[in-house]
């Protein structure tokens, strides 16, 4: 196994194309973006086996993490999508029997979305239990201390970025 990745090559090319210019943050963000694309590709393969998109799985996993019925607005905030997109996903997942809508007991005008037993089983017994190889890399590649350090550094970066963009 080589210690060089595709971003090393791209960074060298950038330096050669624009001599004397520091690539700055490019290697960091290029790696984060490339890792995210690989993760989403693995999630897409997992979803495709069930006739879904990876975005559907993100919604199911958000509901599972919540552990309670949530409003569409809460899902919009967590998943950073539009009302139209969340409505379409909820419709699709409700048709498959993985989620259900119910009236909010405290506000009859509002609805809440929750996992059905089938949706919970899909997340717990299928998606989480049968993860693609890409999902296992962190545990295989890093010691617990290294994984914790990576998490800390990425959190610090994300907190700062979210502070700028929010």
Secondary structure as GFF3:
##gff-version 3
##sequence-region A 1 166
A	DSSP	alpha_helix	6	17	.	.	.	ID=ss1
A	DSSP	alpha_helix	26	48	.	.	.	ID=ss2
A	DSSP	alpha_helix	54	66	.	.	.	ID=ss3
A	DSSP	alpha_helix	72	79	.	.	.	ID=ss4
A	DSSP	alpha_helix	83	95	.	.	.	ID=ss5
A	DSSP	beta_strand	99	104	.	.	.	ID=ss6
A	DSSP	beta_strand	107	115	.	.	.	ID=ss7
A	DSSP	alpha_helix	117	121	.	.	.	ID=ss8
A	DSSP	pi_helix	122	127	.	.	.	ID=ss9
A	DSSP	alpha_helix	133	141	.	.	.	ID=ss10
A	DSSP	alpha_helix	144	165	.	.	.	ID=ss11
###
